[in-house]
Structure formats: structure tokens, C-alpha cells
Amino acid sequence: MKIATYNVNGVLGRLPVLLKWLKEDRPDVVCLQELKTADDKFPREELEKAGYGAVWNGQKSWNGVAILTRGQNPHLTRKGLPGDPSDAHSRYIEAAVDGILIGALYLPNGNPAPGPKWDYKLAWFRRLQEYAAELLELEVPVVLAGDYNVMPADIDVYKPERWLDDALFRPEVRRAYADLVAQGWTDAVRHLHPHERIYTFWKYWRNSFERDAGLRIDHFLLSPAIASSLQSAEVRRKPRGWEHTSDHAPVMIELDLAALVHG
């Protein structure tokens, strides 16, 4: 099974790019972030014509997450992260696909820090930690994929000295990510590429992509019940070079479902 995560930076404006990539790479499951569209505007019909069923949690102009599955419809299990009923941001959606629980997330950016947006980011991270711990207790195959808006280590950012005060790289948020992983999750990309500089996001300005001046902020976390089935993890850089594309590239892992060990 091939599972991808992709911050599309506007699903309607980037739909031609998304459809082109889906046709080329044919992922089985896709976690999308930053839909930037209301639920009733989500391009369900176009995706169905491309062979994908979908569940989504949209929000006009901002945020928004979705899960696409090739040749079938995902079984929706949750919309929204628990822990704060007043949180109206569309940042989490979850579905069951072929016995695997897939959580697609878009963690808050948090800038400027300090400030209310930074406080919201840390609070959202705490909620994610609490819910992730509950998922681990189920001892089932779980994949938490998406744009975490955090560079976990110096190796995950071009010129880290320039990012020390940024909400994506401050010590508090890096510690929050490390604490999350320490619950028992496997960071798929870093697990298979422990010493390689790998980026998933490049700003549009100053030829950042051409210079490979990027950040690794899109991550896959795998529960122990599925980590042993991990075969590959890579950034699909090609779409980042297309016209009118997202500032993120898709990240894709491949799992050997025959190797799944249920807890």
C-alpha cells in the first residue's frame, strides 16, 4: 500500500496539479492539507473521475484536510481533534482504510511567536499528544500523516541558524514533537533515512526549490502495529517543479500489508 501526504495549498486552485500527480504516482491513500475551501466546494466529482473516493473537513479560505482512497471510499471515523469543543479550525480528519486507521492532520503554524497563535499551536500539540496516546492504547495499525509545521532537528532545515525564533523551530515545538514520537511512534522518513538532508517544503521566493533551501515539515508517524511493515519513504519532488504548484511536495511511504503484525 502506498500512502502519501500532500499540503496542496488550495485544492481548487491546484486541482490540475493534484490530478496530474495522482495519475502519475497512483498512491492508494492520500492525506491532503490546506484545502482552503468550504465543504460544499470540495472537488468530489473530479476526484471520483480520477478513481478516488474521499472524506474531507473543509473550511472557507483556510485550513482543511481530506483523505483520498483509490478505488474505494474511506470509512470516516473522526472529524476534528478531541479536547477543545470550541476549536472551529478544520485541522484533523480520520478514516479506516483496509484495516488501517489513517489520521490526516494540519498542525497550526504558530507565528508570530510568542503570541496567541503560538499559544494555540502548543495547545493543539498537547491535544494531539493526548489523542495519539489513546490511539496507541488500541494496539491497532495507525498512521498519523500531514503537515506538522515543525522541523524536528537541525538536519531538517536549510540554515537552521536563521530559524531559531520561528514557531516551526523553537525549542518548545521541537520538544513537543520529540515527546510525541517518544510515545512509541516511528518517524517513517527519518527511520529509513537517519542522516540524509530531506526537505518537503520550499518557499516560492529566491529560487528556494532550485537551491534546495527547504524544510522538512511533512511527516508520517507509524504506530508499533504497523511500523514493521514500512518498506520505503521518500519525497516526490517532481510536482514541486511544476507550474502553479504547491510550495510543498508530496511525501509517500510504502507498506507491506502482508507483514502487518497486529498487537
VENZIJO-V79499 format. One record per backbone hydrogen bond with DSSP energy under -0.5 kcal/mol. NH is the residue of the N-H (numbers start at 1). CO is the residue of the C=O. E is the energy in kcal/mol with one decimal. If there is no record, write none. Layout:
nh co e
NH CO E
NH CO E
This chain:
nh co e
3 1 -0.6
3 253 -2.3
4 29 -2.8
5 251 -2.4
6 31 -2.9
8 6 -1.0
8 33 -1.6
9 33 -0.7
10 34 -2.7
11 35 -1.7
12 35 -0.6
14 10 -2.0
15 12 -1.0
18 14 -2.6
19 15 -2.9
20 16 -2.1
21 17 -2.5
22 18 -2.6
23 19 -2.0
24 20 -1.8
25 21 -3.0
26 21 -0.5
26 22 -1.8
28 2 -1.8
29 2 -2.0
30 68 -2.3
31 4 -2.8
32 30 -0.6
32 66 -2.7
33 6 -1.7
34 64 -1.0
35 64 -1.1
36 63 -2.8
41 38 -1.6
42 38 -0.5
42 39 -1.2
44 42 -2.5
47 43 -1.9
48 44 -2.4
49 45 -2.2
50 46 -1.1
51 48 -1.5
52 47 -2.8
53 69 -2.7
53 72 -1.1
55 67 -1.8
57 65 -3.0
59 37 -1.6
61 36 -0.6
62 59 -0.7
64 90 -2.5
65 57 -1.8
66 32 -1.7
67 55 -2.6
68 30 -2.8
69 53 -2.4
70 28 -2.6
71 51 -3.2
72 69 -0.9
75 96 -2.0
76 74 -0.9
77 94 -2.8
78 94 -1.6
80 92 -2.7
84 81 -0.5
87 84 -2.0
88 86 -0.7
91 89 -1.2
93 104 -2.0
94 78 -2.5
95 102 -2.3
96 75 -2.6
97 100 -2.9
100 97 -1.8
101 141 -2.7
102 95 -3.3
102 100 -0.6
103 101 -0.5
103 143 -3.3
104 93 -3.2
104 102 -0.5
105 103 -0.5
105 145 -2.0
106 91 -2.3
107 147 -2.4
118 112 -0.6
119 115 -2.2
120 116 -2.3
121 117 -1.9
122 118 -2.2
123 119 -2.2
124 120 -2.6
125 121 -2.4
126 122 -2.1
127 123 -2.0
128 124 -2.3
129 125 -2.6
130 126 -2.3
131 127 -2.5
132 128 -3.0
133 129 -2.0
134 130 -1.4
135 131 -2.2
136 132 -2.1
137 133 -1.5
138 134 -0.7
138 135 -1.1
139 136 -1.4
140 135 -0.6
143 101 -2.7
144 221 -2.8
145 103 -2.8
145 143 -0.7
146 219 -1.8
147 105 -1.4
148 146 -0.9
148 217 -2.1
149 217 -0.8
151 168 -2.4
152 150 -0.7
156 153 -2.0
157 154 -1.6
158 214 -2.3
160 157 -0.6
162 159 -2.1
163 160 -1.9
166 163 -1.8
169 166 -2.0
170 166 -1.5
173 170 -0.7
174 170 -2.0
175 171 -2.5
176 172 -1.9
177 173 -2.0
178 174 -2.3
179 175 -2.7
180 176 -1.8
181 177 -2.6
182 178 -2.2
183 179 -0.5
183 180 -1.4
184 181 -2.1
185 180 -0.5
185 181 -1.3
186 222 -2.0
187 185 -0.5
188 186 -1.0
188 220 -2.1
191 187 -2.7
192 188 -1.8
193 189 -1.8
196 193 -0.8
198 196 -0.8
200 215 -3.4
201 215 -2.0
202 247 -2.6
208 205 -1.4
211 207 -2.3
212 208 -0.5
212 209 -0.9
213 208 -2.9
214 212 -1.2
215 201 -2.2
216 156 -2.6
217 215 -0.7
219 146 -2.2
219 217 -0.6
221 144 -2.2
222 186 -2.1
223 142 -2.4
226 223 -2.1
227 223 -1.9
228 224 -0.6
229 226 -1.8
230 227 -1.6
231 254 -3.3
232 254 -1.2
234 252 -2.6
236 250 -3.1
237 235 -1.4
239 236 -0.6
240 237 -1.4
241 237 -0.6
241 238 -1.8
242 239 -1.4
245 242 -0.8
249 200 -2.4
250 236 -0.6
251 5 -2.5
252 234 -3.0
253 3 -2.9
254 232 -2.2
255 1 -2.9
256 229 -2.6
257 255 -0.9
259 256 -2.0
260 257 -1.5
261 225 -0.9
262 260 -0.6
263 139 -0.8
